[in-house]
Amino acid sequence: MSEGNRVTGMSVRGFAVASATAVTTVGAAVGVASGEDQGSATGDVEVVAADATLLAEIPAGTNVQAHTAALTQQAESQANAADTDARRAAQEAARVQAAETASERRAEAEREAQEQAEREAAEEAAEEAQSASAGGSGDFPIQSSYTKAEIQAMAQSIVAGDQYTCFSAIVDHESGWDYTATNPSSGAYGLMQALPGSKMASAGADWQTNPATQIRWGVMYMEDRYGSPCGAWEFWQANNWY
């Protein structure tokens, strides 16, 4: 053995925190360093534990208790640091999960609000369509019959002011303001003598009995075909029909 029985130093790996294994390991290392087993001490002695990392080197002849305490403290510090990292990782995972949950809830709330708005819009459109198809009588009360004056008052409130005279002239010639007037030969019907009368259903289902519905249809027809009631009246004057 070179330089007698003196062991220059040793490496201790795998020191378990605050365990009997640590003390035993260090004690065994010191025993070798003091010459208890000279036959096996041919150089530096290494004491290795499974699943270990290098913590420190203990020179031969050093106070074992002091190094044991130092290694224990170091191991505890590492364990505490690992616990802190684990807590931080758990907190970050919880934060990410909470953010994802909040985002999903916001998206769901937005979808529900959009669906509600679409339902309300569809219901409103359906109500408007139903109101139009039910007769479109507007603010005029439904009656079993109407006088000429009442029908003319309806027309004055529906037809544009600068077009009323022309509209009235056509109705005077076509039906004399009789909303049930029927041409016995052609079947033309109503104030404007629509042919067939069922065409007026586009303005309301009550086209046979509601003068307001007939007036609205007449205005739409004249505007669509002649540009205005006055345009229709000009054509009527030239052709005796429109």
LUMPA-248622 format. One record per residue (C-alpha): x, y, z; residue in three letters; residue number from 1. Coordinates in Angstrom, 2 decimals. Layout:
<lodos>
<lodo px="X" py="Y" pz="Z" r="ALA" k="NUM"/>
...
</lodos>
This chain:
<lodos>
<lodo px="0.00" py="0.00" pz="0.00" r="MET" k="1"/>
<lodo px="1.47" py="3.36" pz="-0.99" r="SER" k="2"/>
<lodo px="2.29" py="5.84" pz="1.79" r="GLU" k="3"/>
<lodo px="1.50" py="3.28" pz="4.47" r="GLY" k="4"/>
<lodo px="-2.06" py="2.86" pz="5.61" r="ASN" k="5"/>
<lodo px="-3.17" py="6.53" pz="5.14" r="ARG" k="6"/>
<lodo px="-6.28" py="7.11" pz="3.10" r="VAL" k="7"/>
<lodo px="-6.23" py="10.54" pz="1.42" r="THR" k="8"/>
<lodo px="-10.02" py="10.97" pz="1.21" r="GLY" k="9"/>
<lodo px="-13.32" py="9.49" pz="0.12" r="MET" k="10"/>
<lodo px="-16.46" py="10.40" pz="-1.75" r="SER" k="11"/>
<lodo px="-19.89" py="9.85" pz="-0.23" r="VAL" k="12"/>
<lodo px="-22.81" py="9.61" pz="-2.70" r="ARG" k="13"/>
<lodo px="-26.44" py="8.95" pz="-2.09" r="GLY" k="14"/>
<lodo px="-26.78" py="10.36" pz="1.37" r="PHE" k="15"/>
<lodo px="-30.42" py="9.86" pz="2.44" r="ALA" k="16"/>
<lodo px="-31.91" py="12.82" pz="4.29" r="VAL" k="17"/>
<lodo px="-31.96" py="12.38" pz="8.07" r="ALA" k="18"/>
<lodo px="-31.73" py="8.55" pz="7.81" r="SER" k="19"/>
<lodo px="-29.74" py="5.87" pz="9.56" r="ALA" k="20"/>
<lodo px="-28.23" py="4.95" pz="6.21" r="THR" k="21"/>
<lodo px="-26.38" py="8.26" pz="6.12" r="ALA" k="22"/>
<lodo px="-24.78" py="7.76" pz="9.51" r="VAL" k="23"/>
<lodo px="-23.88" py="4.16" pz="8.77" r="THR" k="24"/>
<lodo px="-22.36" py="5.12" pz="5.42" r="THR" k="25"/>
<lodo px="-20.26" py="7.88" pz="6.85" r="VAL" k="26"/>
<lodo px="-19.18" py="5.68" pz="9.78" r="GLY" k="27"/>
<lodo px="-18.09" py="2.93" pz="7.48" r="ALA" k="28"/>
<lodo px="-16.10" py="5.40" pz="5.44" r="ALA" k="29"/>
<lodo px="-14.32" py="6.73" pz="8.52" r="VAL" k="30"/>
<lodo px="-13.57" py="3.18" pz="9.68" r="GLY" k="31"/>
<lodo px="-11.80" py="2.46" pz="6.47" r="VAL" k="32"/>
<lodo px="-9.92" py="5.74" pz="6.68" r="ALA" k="33"/>
<lodo px="-8.66" py="4.88" pz="10.18" r="SER" k="34"/>
<lodo px="-7.23" py="1.50" pz="9.06" r="GLY" k="35"/>
<lodo px="-9.86" py="-0.96" pz="10.28" r="GLU" k="36"/>
<lodo px="-9.82" py="-2.73" pz="6.92" r="ASP" k="37"/>
<lodo px="-6.35" py="-2.02" pz="5.49" r="GLN" k="38"/>
<lodo px="-6.47" py="-4.97" pz="3.14" r="GLY" k="39"/>
<lodo px="-9.22" py="-3.44" pz="1.10" r="SER" k="40"/>
<lodo px="-7.99" py="0.18" pz="1.21" r="ALA" k="41"/>
<lodo px="-5.77" py="0.41" pz="-1.86" r="THR" k="42"/>
<lodo px="-6.74" py="3.96" pz="-2.75" r="GLY" k="43"/>
<lodo px="-9.65" py="6.27" pz="-2.30" r="ASP" k="44"/>
<lodo px="-12.68" py="4.41" pz="-0.96" r="VAL" k="45"/>
<lodo px="-16.07" py="5.10" pz="-2.50" r="GLU" k="46"/>
<lodo px="-19.31" py="4.28" pz="-0.67" r="VAL" k="47"/>
<lodo px="-22.19" py="4.28" pz="-3.12" r="VAL" k="48"/>
<lodo px="-25.96" py="4.16" pz="-2.43" r="ALA" k="49"/>
<lodo px="-28.68" py="3.47" pz="-5.01" r="ALA" k="50"/>
<lodo px="-30.50" py="6.42" pz="-6.57" r="ASP" k="51"/>
<lodo px="-28.02" py="8.93" pz="-5.11" r="ALA" k="52"/>
<lodo px="-26.33" py="12.18" pz="-6.16" r="THR" k="53"/>
<lodo px="-22.98" py="13.52" pz="-5.02" r="LEU" k="54"/>
<lodo px="-23.46" py="15.71" pz="-1.95" r="LEU" k="55"/>
<lodo px="-19.94" py="16.28" pz="-0.56" r="ALA" k="56"/>
<lodo px="-16.47" py="14.86" pz="-0.03" r="GLU" k="57"/>
<lodo px="-15.33" py="14.00" pz="3.47" r="ILE" k="58"/>
<lodo px="-11.57" py="14.07" pz="3.97" r="PRO" k="59"/>
<lodo px="-10.13" py="11.33" pz="6.18" r="ALA" k="60"/>
<lodo px="-9.87" py="12.22" pz="9.83" r="GLY" k="61"/>
<lodo px="-12.64" py="14.84" pz="9.67" r="THR" k="62"/>
<lodo px="-15.34" py="15.17" pz="12.33" r="ASN" k="63"/>
<lodo px="-18.05" py="12.76" pz="11.20" r="VAL" k="64"/>
<lodo px="-20.86" py="14.31" pz="13.19" r="GLN" k="65"/>
<lodo px="-20.21" py="17.76" pz="11.77" r="ALA" k="66"/>
<lodo px="-20.22" py="16.45" pz="8.21" r="HIS" k="67"/>
<lodo px="-23.30" py="14.36" pz="8.90" r="THR" k="68"/>
<lodo px="-25.14" py="17.44" pz="10.09" r="ALA" k="69"/>
<lodo px="-23.94" py="19.42" pz="7.08" r="ALA" k="70"/>
<lodo px="-25.02" py="16.72" pz="4.64" r="LEU" k="71"/>
<lodo px="-28.35" py="16.35" pz="6.39" r="THR" k="72"/>
<lodo px="-28.95" py="20.09" pz="6.17" r="GLN" k="73"/>
<lodo px="-27.98" py="20.10" pz="2.52" r="GLN" k="74"/>
<lodo px="-30.32" py="17.22" pz="1.75" r="ALA" k="75"/>
<lodo px="-33.15" py="18.88" pz="3.62" r="GLU" k="76"/>
<lodo px="-32.57" py="22.10" pz="1.70" r="SER" k="77"/>
<lodo px="-32.77" py="20.19" pz="-1.56" r="GLN" k="78"/>
<lodo px="-35.95" py="18.44" pz="-0.42" r="ALA" k="79"/>
<lodo px="-37.51" py="21.74" pz="0.62" r="ASN" k="80"/>
<lodo px="-36.59" py="23.27" pz="-2.75" r="ALA" k="81"/>
<lodo px="-38.21" py="20.30" pz="-4.50" r="ALA" k="82"/>
<lodo px="-41.37" py="20.74" pz="-2.40" r="ASP" k="83"/>
<lodo px="-41.45" py="24.44" pz="-3.26" r="THR" k="84"/>
<lodo px="-41.11" py="23.67" pz="-6.97" r="ASP" k="85"/>
<lodo px="-43.87" py="21.09" pz="-6.73" r="ALA" k="86"/>
<lodo px="-46.19" py="23.57" pz="-4.99" r="ARG" k="87"/>
<lodo px="-45.45" py="26.21" pz="-7.59" r="ARG" k="88"/>
<lodo px="-46.13" py="23.74" pz="-10.39" r="ALA" k="89"/>
<lodo px="-49.43" py="22.75" pz="-8.76" r="ALA" k="90"/>
<lodo px="-50.44" py="26.39" pz="-8.32" r="GLN" k="91"/>
<lodo px="-49.60" py="27.17" pz="-11.95" r="GLU" k="92"/>
<lodo px="-51.58" py="24.14" pz="-13.15" r="ALA" k="93"/>
<lodo px="-54.55" py="25.26" pz="-11.05" r="ALA" k="94"/>
<lodo px="-54.30" py="28.80" pz="-12.46" r="ARG" k="95"/>
<lodo px="-54.20" py="27.52" pz="-16.04" r="VAL" k="96"/>
<lodo px="-57.18" py="25.24" pz="-15.39" r="GLN" k="97"/>
<lodo px="-59.16" py="28.09" pz="-13.83" r="ALA" k="98"/>
<lodo px="-58.40" py="30.34" pz="-16.83" r="ALA" k="99"/>
<lodo px="-59.49" py="27.63" pz="-19.26" r="GLU" k="100"/>
<lodo px="-62.71" py="27.04" pz="-17.31" r="THR" k="101"/>
<lodo px="-63.49" py="30.77" pz="-17.26" r="ALA" k="102"/>
<lodo px="-62.84" py="31.02" pz="-21.01" r="SER" k="103"/>
<lodo px="-65.12" py="28.07" pz="-21.72" r="GLU" k="104"/>
<lodo px="-67.87" py="29.62" pz="-19.59" r="ARG" k="105"/>
<lodo px="-67.56" py="32.94" pz="-21.39" r="ARG" k="106"/>
<lodo px="-67.74" py="31.21" pz="-24.77" r="ALA" k="107"/>
<lodo px="-70.81" py="29.25" pz="-23.66" r="GLU" k="108"/>
<lodo px="-72.50" py="32.42" pz="-22.39" r="ALA" k="109"/>
<lodo px="-71.79" py="34.16" pz="-25.70" r="GLU" k="110"/>
<lodo px="-73.22" py="31.21" pz="-27.64" r="ARG" k="111"/>
<lodo px="-76.36" py="31.22" pz="-25.50" r="GLU" k="112"/>
<lodo px="-76.78" py="34.99" pz="-25.92" r="ALA" k="113"/>
<lodo px="-76.37" py="34.67" pz="-29.70" r="GLN" k="114"/>
<lodo px="-78.88" py="31.83" pz="-29.86" r="GLU" k="115"/>
<lodo px="-81.34" py="33.81" pz="-27.74" r="GLN" k="116"/>
<lodo px="-80.98" py="36.85" pz="-30.00" r="ALA" k="117"/>
<lodo px="-81.55" py="34.69" pz="-33.08" r="GLU" k="118"/>
<lodo px="-84.65" py="33.10" pz="-31.50" r="ARG" k="119"/>
<lodo px="-86.07" py="36.51" pz="-30.58" r="GLU" k="120"/>
<lodo px="-85.41" py="37.84" pz="-34.08" r="ALA" k="121"/>
<lodo px="-87.09" py="34.80" pz="-35.63" r="ALA" k="122"/>
<lodo px="-90.08" py="35.15" pz="-33.32" r="GLU" k="123"/>
<lodo px="-90.40" py="38.85" pz="-34.12" r="GLU" k="124"/>
<lodo px="-90.24" py="38.15" pz="-37.85" r="ALA" k="125"/>
<lodo px="-92.85" py="35.41" pz="-37.49" r="ALA" k="126"/>
<lodo px="-95.14" py="37.75" pz="-35.56" r="GLU" k="127"/>
<lodo px="-94.79" py="40.43" pz="-38.23" r="GLU" k="128"/>
<lodo px="-95.49" py="37.94" pz="-40.99" r="ALA" k="129"/>
<lodo px="-98.50" py="36.62" pz="-39.11" r="GLN" k="130"/>
<lodo px="-99.79" py="40.14" pz="-38.56" r="SER" k="131"/>
<lodo px="-99.43" py="40.92" pz="-42.26" r="ALA" k="132"/>
<lodo px="-101.10" py="37.71" pz="-43.35" r="SER" k="133"/>
<lodo px="-103.92" py="38.20" pz="-40.81" r="ALA" k="134"/>
<lodo px="-105.14" py="41.21" pz="-42.69" r="GLY" k="135"/>
<lodo px="-102.79" py="44.09" pz="-42.22" r="GLY" k="136"/>
<lodo px="-105.65" py="46.31" pz="-41.06" r="SER" k="137"/>
<lodo px="-103.24" py="48.56" pz="-39.16" r="GLY" k="138"/>
<lodo px="-104.99" py="50.93" pz="-36.79" r="ASP" k="139"/>
<lodo px="-108.37" py="50.53" pz="-38.45" r="PHE" k="140"/>
<lodo px="-110.98" py="48.63" pz="-36.43" r="PRO" k="141"/>
<lodo px="-112.46" py="45.55" pz="-38.04" r="ILE" k="142"/>
<lodo px="-116.15" py="46.05" pz="-38.87" r="GLN" k="143"/>
<lodo px="-118.85" py="43.96" pz="-40.46" r="SER" k="144"/>
<lodo px="-119.40" py="46.72" pz="-43.05" r="SER" k="145"/>
<lodo px="-117.95" py="50.10" pz="-44.04" r="TYR" k="146"/>
<lodo px="-119.46" py="53.28" pz="-45.44" r="THR" k="147"/>
<lodo px="-118.01" py="55.15" pz="-48.40" r="LYS" k="148"/>
<lodo px="-116.83" py="57.94" pz="-46.08" r="ALA" k="149"/>
<lodo px="-115.06" py="55.46" pz="-43.83" r="GLU" k="150"/>
<lodo px="-113.30" py="53.83" pz="-46.77" r="ILE" k="151"/>
<lodo px="-112.22" py="57.20" pz="-48.16" r="GLN" k="152"/>
<lodo px="-110.85" py="58.15" pz="-44.72" r="ALA" k="153"/>
<lodo px="-108.81" py="54.92" pz="-44.75" r="MET" k="154"/>
<lodo px="-107.45" py="55.75" pz="-48.19" r="ALA" k="155"/>
<lodo px="-106.48" py="59.27" pz="-47.15" r="GLN" k="156"/>
<lodo px="-104.46" py="57.88" pz="-44.23" r="SER" k="157"/>
<lodo px="-102.76" py="55.19" pz="-46.37" r="ILE" k="158"/>
<lodo px="-102.11" py="56.90" pz="-49.73" r="VAL" k="159"/>
<lodo px="-99.48" py="59.64" pz="-49.97" r="ALA" k="160"/>
<lodo px="-101.05" py="63.10" pz="-49.89" r="GLY" k="161"/>
<lodo px="-99.91" py="64.11" pz="-53.37" r="ASP" k="162"/>
<lodo px="-101.20" py="60.82" pz="-54.81" r="GLN" k="163"/>
<lodo px="-104.61" py="60.62" pz="-53.19" r="TYR" k="164"/>
<lodo px="-106.53" py="62.57" pz="-55.86" r="THR" k="165"/>
<lodo px="-105.24" py="60.22" pz="-58.60" r="CYS" k="166"/>
<lodo px="-105.95" py="57.14" pz="-56.49" r="PHE" k="167"/>
<lodo px="-109.45" py="58.39" pz="-55.68" r="SER" k="168"/>
<lodo px="-110.19" py="59.03" pz="-59.36" r="ALA" k="169"/>
<lodo px="-109.32" py="55.43" pz="-60.28" r="ILE" k="170"/>
<lodo px="-111.45" py="53.99" pz="-57.47" r="VAL" k="171"/>
<lodo px="-114.36" py="56.26" pz="-58.46" r="ASP" k="172"/>
<lodo px="-114.31" py="54.80" pz="-61.97" r="HIS" k="173"/>
<lodo px="-113.57" py="51.19" pz="-61.03" r="GLU" k="174"/>
<lodo px="-115.93" py="50.55" pz="-58.12" r="SER" k="175"/>
<lodo px="-117.47" py="53.76" pz="-56.82" r="GLY" k="176"/>
<lodo px="-115.80" py="52.93" pz="-53.45" r="TRP" k="177"/>
<lodo px="-117.68" py="49.66" pz="-53.07" r="ASP" k="178"/>
<lodo px="-115.20" py="47.24" pz="-51.54" r="TYR" k="179"/>
<lodo px="-117.43" py="44.26" pz="-52.41" r="THR" k="180"/>
<lodo px="-118.02" py="45.29" pz="-56.05" r="ALA" k="181"/>
<lodo px="-117.83" py="42.29" pz="-58.38" r="THR" k="182"/>
<lodo px="-117.72" py="42.35" pz="-62.19" r="ASN" k="183"/>
<lodo px="-120.26" py="39.74" pz="-63.30" r="PRO" k="184"/>
<lodo px="-118.45" py="38.95" pz="-66.53" r="SER" k="185"/>
<lodo px="-114.77" py="38.97" pz="-65.55" r="SER" k="186"/>
<lodo px="-114.97" py="38.33" pz="-61.83" r="GLY" k="187"/>
<lodo px="-112.86" py="41.39" pz="-61.00" r="ALA" k="188"/>
<lodo px="-113.34" py="42.30" pz="-57.36" r="TYR" k="189"/>
<lodo px="-113.07" py="45.13" pz="-54.86" r="GLY" k="190"/>
<lodo px="-112.21" py="48.80" pz="-54.87" r="LEU" k="191"/>
<lodo px="-109.59" py="48.50" pz="-57.61" r="MET" k="192"/>
<lodo px="-111.36" py="45.65" pz="-59.45" r="GLN" k="193"/>
<lodo px="-108.41" py="43.31" pz="-59.08" r="ALA" k="194"/>
<lodo px="-108.48" py="40.43" pz="-61.56" r="LEU" k="195"/>
<lodo px="-108.58" py="37.93" pz="-60.10" r="PRO" k="196"/>
<lodo px="-109.54" py="39.32" pz="-56.72" r="GLY" k="197"/>
<lodo px="-107.40" py="36.72" pz="-54.96" r="SER" k="198"/>
<lodo px="-104.30" py="38.68" pz="-56.04" r="LYS" k="199"/>
<lodo px="-105.02" py="40.99" pz="-53.13" r="MET" k="200"/>
<lodo px="-104.22" py="38.17" pz="-50.70" r="ALA" k="201"/>
<lodo px="-100.60" py="39.31" pz="-50.96" r="SER" k="202"/>
<lodo px="-101.63" py="42.29" pz="-48.82" r="ALA" k="203"/>
<lodo px="-103.70" py="40.29" pz="-46.34" r="GLY" k="204"/>
<lodo px="-105.89" py="37.25" pz="-45.91" r="ALA" k="205"/>
<lodo px="-108.96" py="39.43" pz="-45.32" r="ASP" k="206"/>
<lodo px="-108.84" py="41.01" pz="-48.79" r="TRP" k="207"/>
<lodo px="-112.53" py="40.23" pz="-49.44" r="GLN" k="208"/>
<lodo px="-113.89" py="42.03" pz="-46.37" r="THR" k="209"/>
<lodo px="-111.32" py="44.68" pz="-45.36" r="ASN" k="210"/>
<lodo px="-111.12" py="47.89" pz="-47.43" r="PRO" k="211"/>
<lodo px="-107.77" py="48.81" pz="-45.82" r="ALA" k="212"/>
<lodo px="-106.22" py="45.62" pz="-47.18" r="THR" k="213"/>
<lodo px="-107.57" py="46.39" pz="-50.66" r="GLN" k="214"/>
<lodo px="-106.25" py="49.96" pz="-50.53" r="ILE" k="215"/>
<lodo px="-102.76" py="48.80" pz="-49.53" r="ARG" k="216"/>
<lodo px="-102.74" py="46.27" pz="-52.34" r="TRP" k="217"/>
<lodo px="-103.90" py="48.92" pz="-54.81" r="GLY" k="218"/>
<lodo px="-101.12" py="51.32" pz="-53.85" r="VAL" k="219"/>
<lodo px="-98.49" py="48.57" pz="-54.17" r="MET" k="220"/>
<lodo px="-99.87" py="47.51" pz="-57.56" r="TYR" k="221"/>
<lodo px="-99.92" py="51.05" pz="-58.95" r="MET" k="222"/>
<lodo px="-96.43" py="51.84" pz="-57.71" r="GLU" k="223"/>
<lodo px="-95.01" py="48.58" pz="-59.02" r="ASP" k="224"/>
<lodo px="-96.63" py="48.83" pz="-62.47" r="ARG" k="225"/>
<lodo px="-96.88" py="52.56" pz="-63.10" r="TYR" k="226"/>
<lodo px="-94.53" py="54.13" pz="-60.57" r="GLY" k="227"/>
<lodo px="-97.29" py="55.80" pz="-58.58" r="SER" k="228"/>
<lodo px="-101.10" py="56.17" pz="-58.38" r="PRO" k="229"/>
<lodo px="-100.83" py="59.30" pz="-60.55" r="CYS" k="230"/>
<lodo px="-98.89" py="57.31" pz="-63.14" r="GLY" k="231"/>
<lodo px="-101.67" py="54.72" pz="-63.07" r="ALA" k="232"/>
<lodo px="-104.30" py="57.45" pz="-63.47" r="TRP" k="233"/>
<lodo px="-102.54" py="58.90" pz="-66.52" r="GLU" k="234"/>
<lodo px="-102.55" py="55.46" pz="-68.11" r="PHE" k="235"/>
<lodo px="-106.21" py="54.97" pz="-67.19" r="TRP" k="236"/>
<lodo px="-107.19" py="58.26" pz="-68.82" r="GLN" k="237"/>
<lodo px="-105.49" py="57.21" pz="-72.05" r="ALA" k="238"/>
<lodo px="-106.85" py="53.65" pz="-72.09" r="ASN" k="239"/>
<lodo px="-109.91" py="53.55" pz="-69.81" r="ASN" k="240"/>
<lodo px="-108.28" py="50.76" pz="-67.86" r="TRP" k="241"/>
<lodo px="-105.08" py="50.29" pz="-65.95" r="TYR" k="242"/>
</lodos>
